[in-house]
Amino acid sequence: MKKIPEVTLLFWVMKICATTLGETAGDQLAQTMHVGYAISTLLLLGFFVVVLLGQLAVHRYVPMLYWSVILATSTAGTTLSDYMDRTLGLGYALGSAMLVTLLLLVLGLWWRSEKSLSVTSIRTRQGELFYWTAILISNTLGTALGDYLADDSGLGFAGGALLIGSLLAVTVLAYYATNLSRVLLFWIAFVLTRPFGATFGDLLTKPAAKQGLGFGTSGSSLILLGVLAALVVYDSWRQRSAAWQDHYNASGPAH
């Protein structure tokens, strides 16, 4: 099964775009539209289950389907984190600690079951389920961490985004300059891109009085959706072009 995209620069750009959109779209539903965190979480988890079933049913990488599941985990993670931190009153620090523990538990069970956490070696249905569970938890964790940095740490939205961006830059440097495990660096980067998206999303949506750019949840979501849709179309075109080229190369010598 080759159902996960190659981890290239395009992958990370799409991941950041999807997770940022998840932040703004989750806030749009729960806050701007006044649906509330609990109902929004149930609706978005339902959407996640639907698109995940589609992802599990296919046997190849389908960009629109794969990134729909990523977006679903991001939007559901946004409202779920806010429900834990604000409605249940756990706070960002405690909520983050609980989610870190849960993520480590899932990764530990995944390792014990599959003997690898590499996303390029997922070959079983169980491995897929561990993968998507870890992504859902990591995106929920990222929202809590992003809110903690933006609100409780005193860094603000821009400061939080700058800090996470710097940590991502260090991770990239470690990838090229050290022999650290590529699997470890992947998951570090994967987790960090979510709070980066959360803080960047808040930077886009919040008014200038709160150190934001004032685009609002609706405007920011539309912009990000347009960018992500364009990237998905481009990625789909790349997949078709590669498949056509492989077919041509395979059949060419016969003619």
N, C-alpha and C positions, 0 to 999 in steps of 0.2 A: 504493500500500500504506500503510495506516494501522495499523501493527502495534506501535507504541510508544506508551505512555500520555502524556498531556499532562504537562508538567513543572510540577506544582502542589505545594502544601504536602503534599497527600496522597501524592504520588509520593515526596517526600523522607522522610516518616514511614515509608512502607512500605520504602523503600530501607534506612534505618537499622535497621529491625526485621529485615529479611531478612539483612543483613550481620552483625548481632549474633547472630542465630540460626545463621548459617553458622559463626561462631566457636565457639559452644557445642556445636553438633551435630558439627562436625569434631573437636573435642576429645573429645566423648563417644565417637565411633567409634574414634579413634586411641589415646586415652589411657585413658579409663575402661573401655572394652571390650577394651583391649589388642590391637587389630587391627594397630597399628603405622602409621607414617606412609606407608610405601611402598605397602602393600596398600590402605590407606584411600584414598590418592590415586588408585590405579588404579580402585577401585570407584566413587569419586565422579566421576572423569572419564568413566567409562562412563555413569553416570547423566546427566551433563551432555550427552553426545553424544545420548542418547535423547531428552531433552526439547528439545534444540536442534533436532533433526530435526523434532519436532512443531511447534516455533515457526516453522521455515522453511516448513513445509507449509501453514500457514494464511495467509489473506489479510486478516486484520483483527486488532485487538487483543483477545486473550483473556486476561483478568487471571490466571486460574489457571495458564495455560501460561507466560505471560511471567514471572510471579514465581517459578515453579518453576525457570526457567532462571537467573534472578538468584540464587536460593537455591543452585542447583547450582554456580554459579561461586564463591559465597562459601564453601561447605563444601569444595569441591575446592581453592580458593585457600588455605584455612586449612591443610589437611594438606600441600599442595605446598610452601608457604612453610616450614612446620615441618620438612619433609623436607630442604629445601635448607639451612636454618639450623642444624638440630640433627643430623640423621643424616649429611649430607655435611660438616658442620662449617664451612660458609661464614661463619656468624655473621650477625647481623641487619644490620650496616652494609653488608657486602659484598653480601649477598643483596638488600638494598634497592637498592643502586646498580645491580646487574645488572638488576633488574626495572624500575627507572626508565629505564634505557637501552633495554630491550626495548619498553617502553610507548611511548617517544618514537619508536622505529623504526616500530612499527605505526601510530601516528598519522601519521607522515610518509608512509608508503606509502599510507595511506588518503587523505590530502590529495592526494597526487600522482595517485591513481587517480580519486577522486570530485570533487576540487576543492572539497571542503567537509567539515567535521567536525561539522556540525549534525545532531543526531539527528532533527530535524523534516524533513530533506530526503533521508532515506534512501529510495531508490526502486529499487535494484537488489539482486540476490542478493549480489553482491560487497560492496556497502556493508553489508549485514546481517552478513556474515561478518567484516568488519573491525570492526564495532560490537561483536559478541560476543567476538571475540578481545581487543579492547581492554578490555572489561569483565572477562574472566577474568584478564588480566594485572594490571589495576588492583586487583582484589580480592585477588590473591595479594600484590601490593605492599603493600596496606593492612595485611595481617596482619603482614608483616615490620616495617613502620613502627610499628605498634601495639605489637608485642613489644619493639622497640628502645626506645620511649619508656617502656614499663612496667618493663622489666628493666634495660637498660643505661644509660639516661639518669639514673636515680635519681628520676624523677618518681613512680613507682608507678602503679597502675592508675587511681586517682582523678585524680592529677595529669596523666597522659597524656590521659585523657578530657577534662579541663578545658582543656588546651592545644589539643587538636584542636577542641573545641567553640568555643573562642575564635576560632580560625582560620576556622571555618565562619561564625561571626557576622560577622567582618570581610568574608568573601566575600559574604554577604547584604547587608551595608551597601554594598559596592562595586557590587552589582547595582542598588540603588535610588538611590545617590548619585553614581555616575560613569557615564561613557560607555564603559567597558571592554567589550571584546567579550563578548557574551552566551554565545557558544560556548566561549570560554576560561574564563569563570566557571563554566559548567556542568561542564566537565571537572575544574576545580579542586575544586569541591564534590563531584563524583562520586568522585574519588579520596580526598578527606578523610573522607567518610562511612564509608569502609571501616576505616581505623585507629580512628576513633571507635567503630565497632561492635566492633572487636577489643578495645580497651581497656575498653569498657563491658561486653562479654561476660566478660572476665577479672575485672572488678570483681564481676559477679554470681556467678561460679562459684567463685572462690578463697576459702579459709577466712579467718576474721578474723585469724589469725596472719600471713597474707600480705596484709593490708589489703583483703581482699575481703568480700563480703556473705554468703558461705557457702551459696548456694543449690545449688551443685553443677552439674555439666553436665546431668544428667538433669532436675532441677527447672527450671533456667533455660531449657532447650530446650523443655520442655513449655509453660511460660508464654509464651515468645516465639512458639512455633508457634500457640498459641491466639490471640494478638493478631494475628499475620499472617493467619491463616485468617479471622478476623473482618473484617479490612480488605479481604481479597480478595473476600469475600462482599459487602461494602458496595460495593466498586468494580464488581463484576459487576452489582449491582442498579442502580447509576448508569448503567452502559452500556446496560442493557436499557431503563431509563426514558427515557434520551435518544433511543434508537432508536425507541421507541414514540411519543415526542413528535414526532420528525421525521416519522414516518409519518403521524401524525394531522394535523400541519400541512400536509403535502403533499396529503393526500387530503380534508381538510376543505372547501376551497373548491369541490371538485367536487360536494359534496352540498349 
